[in-house]
Amino acid sequence: MITITLPGEPVAWARTRGKFHHMPAHQRNVVALLKLKAEQAMYGHVMFKGALKIEFTALFDLPNSWSKKKQARMADQPVVKRPDFDNLAKLSSDAMNGIVYADDRQIAEAHIVKRYVSNGQSPAIIVTVSKL
């Protein structure tokens, strides 16, 4: 089992539109950091084979525009805003292709959580991959 933590506000896979298909710069940067973190986590380990389970947690910052009372009430609560859960997980699972596992089609089970940070936490993406 490996766990990868990427500090910062979670970023989702963005659908490309128009004639030219390119990945936005911010998304490219997050993918590059995820790949780097995955390589560090896999150092000395062999790539996972067979069916896998992925646990994905996206921790979002509490909006500054909310009152302190609302921030306290919403800490550690589910996030029901954009981005969609599947686009969040897609970016991470695609970034780990060829590093943690040969292909993300090996993921047979997934648990995806979107929630606001609790006191003392910072926004982050946390991904745990294990054999099924």
N, C-alpha and C positions, 0 to 999 in steps of 0.2 A: 504494500500500500504506500502511496506517496500523496503528499499534500502540497499544493502550490498556493501561495498567498500573494496577491498582487494589490498593494495599497493604492488607494485612489477611488474616485467615483466610478462605479461599474459602467462599462461601455458595451453596447450591443452591436451585433452584426447589422450593417446598414445595407439595404437592398440598393443595388446600383440602378440608376435610371438613365434614360436617354440613349443616344447613339454610342457613346464611349463608356465602356465599363471600367471604372477605376475605384479603388478603395480610398475613402477619405483619409487625409493625413493622420488625424487623431486615432482613427481605427487602426491604421497601419502601425502606429507607434505602440498601441496596446498589444497588438498581435506580436510585435517584435519583443516586447517585454515579457509576454506570456511564454514565448518560445525560450527566451533566455532563462526564465525561472524554471521552466520544465527541464531544460538541459542541466541546470544546477541540481534540481531534485533527483534527476535520473543518473547523476554522476556515480559511477561504480555499479550501476544496476543494468540489467538487460531489459530491452523493450518488452512490455506486457504482451502475452499471446493469449488467444482464446477469448471467451466471453468476459466482459468487464462491467463493473458498476461504477457510476460517477455520481458524486455528491457535489452539488454546485450551490454556493451561497453568495448572493449579491447583497452587500450591506450598503445602504444608501444613507447619505447625510440627511439630517433633519433640516428642512428649509428655514433659513434665517428670518423669513417673513412671518413665520408662525410665532405666536406668543410663547413665553417660557412655560406657561401652563399647558398649552397644546403640545409643545415639544416633550414635556415630561410625560404626558398621557400617551403620546405616539411612540416613545422610545421602545425599541424591540418589537414593534407591531408590524404586521404584514404590509407590504407596499402594493397598492392597487393602481399604480400609474404606469405610464410608459417608462422604459421599454418592455416589450413582451418577454416573458420568461424564456421562450424558445430561441429568440434572437440573442439573448444574453448567453445562453449555454452554447449556441452554435459557434460563436466567436471563439470561445475557449476550447471547445472540442476540436474545431478545425485547426487551431494553433498548435495543438499537441500531436497532430498527425505526424508520423515519422520520427517522433521523439519519445513519447510515452508509450504509444502503440502504433502499429503499422497504419491503421485507418480507423476513423471514428465509427465505422460500421460495426466494430467489435463491441461497442457499448450496447449492452442488452437490457440494462436497468439504469434508470436515472432518478435522482431526487433533487429537485430544484426549489430553492427558497429565495424569496425576495423580501427583505425586511429592512426597517430603519435601524440605525445603530442604537445601541443602548449606551448608558453613561460610561464614559471612558473609552469607548470604541471609536475607530475611525472608519470611513468608507473603505471598502475593499471587495475584491473577488477572491473567494476561497474555493478551490477545487480539490477534491480527494478522489483518487482513482484506485480501485482495488479489483482483484480477481473475483469473479462471481462464483 
